[in-house]
């Protein structure tokens, strides 16, 4: 089973990912835990360029780099783990490209979907947990971070477009589950576990 976590910066994805991994381990599973961009040696190099660099970068270049990292992650780690019957937990996946480079940056969304399709070879998550948070709450949570990356430096309008994009995608139903990211971490974990646990029983 393949589970992805999505949401704007500061929504609590990393903490929730760790909590879900611990829950899965407690029932005898060994999940693969990964993130985007990154998750491989190649992907981590791309991540440094995308997040830590002050180089000028067009939205299309950003989208290509994101999907280059994604293609390596899918081929090198995600697909082998799924083929071995493991649960995969990922902090971000292809939906991030649609939200950030599509809704946020204004790139053509059908084109982005084709780019993501090529990078992922059509692999979709079984479950996507969207941690929904306002920009104001996101900014408050990030206030004590020592340095902001390229995305964290974006303005409120950008993040509102990204959040709107996520909520629009979530309307498709199917694999999407919207969670209130203002909950305490323990409560958020319980909400997510109620969604994930029954599906693990089916697919594990």
N, C-alpha and C positions, 0 to 999 in steps of 0.2 A: 504494500500500500504506500502511496505517495501523498504526503501532506505538505502543503505550503502555507506559510504565514506571510500576510501582506499588510501594508499600512504605512502611513507617513512616519517620518523620523520621530523618535520619542514615544512611539505607541506601545512599546513593551514587547516587541517580537523576540528579542534575544532572551529575555527572562522567561517568557512563555516557552520558547523552544527548549531551554534547559529543563524546565519543569516537566514538559511532555516526555522528553527523553528519559528522565528519571522514573516517571510513571511506567513507561514501557519496559525499562530495565527491571522494575520491581515485579513485573509479571513474566519475566524470563526472556524478554526479547532484547536484541542488540541492534538498535536503530542506527542508521547512518544519519549523522547530523551535519548539515552543510549550510552554506550561505552564498548569496550573490551580491555583487560580483565577487568572485573568488572561489575557494573550495578546491583548487588545484594549484600546482606551482605556477602554471601559466596564468590561470585566473587571478591569483594573488598579485602577480605583476601588473595585470590589467587593472585590478582594483586600486592599486597604488596610483596609477596614472589617472584613473577616473575620479577618485575621491581626494587624493592628496596633492594633486598637481594644480598649479595656477596657469597652466598652458591654456591658451584659447582653444575652444572646442565647439564646433557647430553641433546642433542637435542631431544631425545625421551621423556625424562621426561618433558621438556619444552612443547612439543606438547601435552602430556597428561594433563598437568596443564591448558594450554590454552583451551582445549576442555572441561575440567571439569567446568571451569568458564562459558564457552559458553553454555553447556548443562543446567546449572542452570538458566542462563539468558533467554534462549529460553523458557523453561518450565514456569518460574515464571513471566516473564514480557512480552516478545515479543509475544508469541502465544496468551495470554489473550488479549493484546492490539489489535492485528489484528482481533481476533474473535469479539471484540467490535466495529470494524469498524474504528479504529484509524489509522492514519499514523504513522509509526515507522521510526525514523531516528537513525542510529547507526554509531558511530565512530569505524570502523573496524567490521569485521565478519569473516566467515570461510575462505575467500580468503586470509586473513592475514596469516593463518597457512600455506597455500600452498606457499605463497611468502617468508615468513620468515623461517619457519622450513623446507620447501621443497627446493626451489631455494637457499635460504640463507644458511641454515645449511646442506643441502645435504641429507635430509631424503627422502625415497622413496615416490614419489608423489602419485601413486595409493593407497598406504597404508594410506597416510594422508587423501586422499579424503574419504576413508572408515571410518576413525576415525571421520572426520568432519560430515559425513553423519549420523553416530550414534548420535553424540552430538546434531545435529540440527533436528533430525528426518526427514531429507529431506527438511527442509524449506529453500528456496532460496529467495534472494531479487528480487524485481521487477526491481529495478534500482540500478546500482553500479556506483558511480562517482569516477574515479581514478584521483587523483590530482598528476600529473606527475611533478617531480622536480629532478634535478641532485643532486648528493652527495655534490658537491661544494656549491650549493645554500643552501642545507639543513644545511650544517656545518656552513655557514655564519649566517643563521637565529638562530642557536642554540648557537652561541658563547657567548651570554650574560646570558645563563641559569646558575643558581647557582650550580646545580649538575646534572650530567648525569646518566641516568638509565642504566641497563644492556645492552639494545639494542643501546642506544645512544653512548655507548663506543665502539661499533664495528667499524672496519676499512672501508676504502673506497671500498675495494673489496667486502666486505659483502653487503654493500648497493647497489652496482652496480648489484650484482646478484639478490637482492630483486627487484630492479627497473626493471631489465630485465624480471623477473618472472611475475610481474604485467603486463607489456606491452605484454608479450606472452599470458597471460590469456585474456587480453582485445581484442585480435585478434578474439576471438570467437564471437564478436559482441553481439547479443542478448541484454542483460541487461547492457552491459558495455558502458561507455562514458568517454573518456579521456579528461581531462581539463588541460590547461597550468597553473600550480601552480605558475608561476612567475608573473601572473597578479596581479594587486592591489586587495585587498580584495573585494572592491565594484564591480569591474569588474568580479571577479571570482564568486561572488554571483549571478550576473545577468546571467552569462553563465549557472550556475547550475539551476537557477530558470526557465530558458527557457526550460530545460529538464524536471524538476519535475512538474511544474504547469499543463501542459496538461494532464499528467497522473493522477494527483490528481483529476482533473475534471471527469475522467473516473471512478476512483475507489472509490472516496469518497462517 
